[in-house]
Amino acid sequence: MVCSAAGFAQGTVNIALGSLHQFHTFEATEWPTKPITDVQKISGDKVTIKLTSKEAKPKLFIVDTETGNVAMKSEEFIRDGSWAVTSSSFLAVQQVDVQVSAPGGPVDSATVEIQDGLRKREELIDSKSAGKATFYFVQLGEVKVTVKYRGKNGMADPVKQSFTISLEREQPIPTLKIALPDGNSVASEEPAKTETPQAGEKPAVNDAKIPTAPEATKSGPVGNLLTTLIGMGVVAAVVWYILKYMRENGDKVQDTIKKLGADLPQAPAADADPAPITPIKPEPMQQIILDSATVAPVAPTPTPTGTPRLIATDGSVFDLPEGETTVGREFGNGLVVPSDTVSRRHASLLKSGSTVSVTDHGSTNGSWVNGMKVGGTVSLNPGDQVRFGSIEYQYEG
């Protein structure tokens, strides 16, 4: 007979596993989309578990921790409080990774859509994802994957590929690999190679590692101020030395200047030689004591370029076309910003001739111009700092 879900919610189920593996079991009304942490750990050939769900028509899931396969059965179809788990009971795999690569390595941004026999889902790849998108509780059998990405010349045609995930496989977490024909890859820095010197040889000095600026420049505004003062002191010393040389070698200087075709005004003759001028000894620089306030660097006045564009903090440039450009993290926007802090359709930029304005579309984290939140539409001036969520740009026009 078929027992009701309400009856099982207050009872137990005898499970025949027929395996020495370790298992996790949990109850849910739908197939999950994220990892489940609240589980019961079970092992052995036959076990009895207590059902706790109070939801209507709950499902009982069993995860084989060694193979990653997932069995599922609705509690309303468990007969006589017993469930004999066989290979046909396993319908899905707990985790699937989709690895997407561009010609230069892992792709830096893309939207990955996966469709199995249960449903269709999508995940976003950004520069921190290392080209990988992860999906949980994917049905066994045919899986269709679609990758949407930006190529070298704008949005490229989506790449589609089908895979088959079988019950018997080598890895508990299958990895589906897709290679894109173009697209940007995640920037990577190769570690510097260190050569081991031979016996009797001195280690080679890498000139690129030797700092060419005083260490004080690494301390922020205070270091910059000290560097400026030191530079002024050096200039003053050089000027003093030149003046001293000219006073002590006036005739040579005059002869040299005359040979170049220039004349110097002559001083009126005196009855007696004037007393030699004693060089002024430079006074030591006085120590400057700064208060606790931060010395803010003076930003240079931006020079209009005539080409409205946004410059990101990483140096990348986005030239604004005529008309409206939508901004968001979803592919299909004119300016795609792959960040979780940016809404799918976050804002828009309107270029009309030489004027550009920004309008927020009710985004979650807001749009900002020079630290002020955009409530409606704000016109941009060269040098303005524009921020969508947590991603910052500088506007040049």
BELWO-V777181 format. One record per backbone hydrogen bond with DSSP energy under -1.0 kcal/mol. NH is the residue of the N-H (numbers start at 1). CO is the residue of the C=O. Records with the same first field share a line. If there is no record, write none. Layout:
NH=CO / CO
This chain:
8=4
9=5
11=8
13=49
14=81
15=47
16=83
17=45
18=45
23=42
24=63
25=40
26=61
28=59
39=37
40=25
42=23
47=15
49=13
51=11
59=28
60=73
61=26
62=71
63=24
64=69
65=22
68=64
70=92
71=62
72=89
73=60
75=58
77=74
78=75
82=79
83=14
85=16
89=86
90=87
91=70
92=70
93=138
94=68
96=135
97=174
98=133
99=176
100=131
101=178
102=105
105=102
107=100
108=184
110=125
111=148
112=123
113=146
114=121
115=144
116=119
121=114
123=112
125=110
129=126
132=129
133=98
135=96
137=94
138=93
140=91
141=165
143=163
144=115
145=161
146=113
147=159
148=111
151=154
154=151
156=149
159=147
161=145
163=143
165=141
176=97
178=99
180=101
186=106
201=198
209=206
210=207
217=214
218=215
219=216
224=220
225=221
226=222
227=223
228=224
229=225
230=226
231=227
232=228
233=229
234=230
235=231
236=232
237=233
238=234
239=235
240=236
241=237
242=238
243=239
244=240
245=241
246=242
247=243
248=244
249=245
253=249
254=250
255=251
256=252
257=253
258=254
259=255
260=256
261=258
262=257
309=396
310=318
311=394
312=316
315=312
318=310
320=308
323=351
325=349
327=347
328=335
329=343
330=344
333=330
335=326
337=328
339=337
342=339
346=327
347=327
348=359
349=325
350=357
351=323
352=355
355=352
357=350
358=378
359=348
360=376
361=346
368=387
369=372
370=385
372=369
374=367
378=358
380=356
383=395
384=381
386=393
387=368
388=391
389=366
391=388
393=386
394=311
395=384
396=309
